[in-house]
Amino acid sequence: MEKVKLGNSNLKVSQIGLGTMAFGRWISEEDSAAILDHAVNSGINLIDTADYYGPGQDEKPPYGDGTSETIIGNWLSQNPGVRSKIVLATKVGSNTNPVMSNPTLSREHIHQQIDSSLERLQTDHIDLYQAHLFDNNTPLAETLTTLSGLVDEGKIRYYGVSNYTEYQLTQALAIIKDRRLNPLTSLQNRYNILSKHNDHDVLKLAQRSHVGFLAYSPLARGVLTGKYLNGAMPSNSRAAQGEPLIQEYFNDADKAAVEQLKTISDQSGIPMSQLAFAGVLSIPGITTALLGASKVKYIDDAIKAAGLKLPQSVMSELKSL
């Protein structure tokens, strides 16, 4: 698979990355290891996780215990030599307290969590360390200065942010320039062919600023595969397992768009999921689309999509959704 430069860094990442939010949550450690094996053997080198990912996400209040990181760390220890071949990314800043909700990106919390993540991942450095979301309770300068400092300490190679708006990214870039911090490498935001205008704005800013863009949820949490068409609810699907974030796609406008995608798929002979992936990867400024694969076969499907050259007529139809 083609590798592309991530932002202004020296990292070369695959156009399809592996998201691991479901590791230890819906996917067993054994199945997670099989997915990791197949992804890397297929040319995927970006593995993305977070200290928040694990079964605690479904508790009240939701919290992270690092289960996904632990699974990846165990896999790395069982596969000597793989670590140098992958770009390992994780995140900090979501709630990790099972008793009360206290997400924070303070200097103290970041220093605590980076050491915990390194221990769980069984590695001496993280290639890309990302602020999981904007923290309104911590000065942004404190967060960015701390992340930049971790680069100087050698605990991380690069840092990025996630779930930032155009305004928040503008603020971050100004602080980094003013304080002469290590540069911001990436922005990881939701992006799919159902994305709205605000998502386009922050993507354009990232592109102008030479910040790499990692698109998560390129399949709209599975909605763009067509599995929920006509009111279907597969028993092993995210929706059936109680994923709350998928509910926002169950509206009339997105339903109509998915039905139109099905028509485009039928006419072109290209599976809906591949159209959705190829549509995202064809957008200027997007570096990588992150696949949250629950089965090995989904990896093969995404890789095929990365190699597609869609006809202009199909591209025009996708843009009209």
Salt bridges, closest charged atoms under 4 A:
ASP48 OD2 - LYS91 NZ 2.61
ASP58 OD1 - ARG25 NH2 2.65
GLU69 OE1 - ARG120 NE 2.74
ASP115 OD1 - LYS155 NZ 2.83
ASP124 OD1 - HIS125 ND1 2.80
ASP127 OD2 - ARG83 NH1 2.95
ASP127 OD1 - HIS125 NE2 3.27
ASP127 OD1 - ARG157 NH1 3.42
GLU153 OE1 - LYS155 NZ 3.95
ASP201 OD2 - HIS197 NE2 3.22
GLU243 OE1 - ARG25 NH1 3.53
GLU248 OE1 - ARG190 NH1 2.53
ASP254 OD1 - LYS196 NZ 3.72
ASP266 OD2 - LYS262 NZ 2.96
ASP300 OD1 - HIS38 NE2 2.70
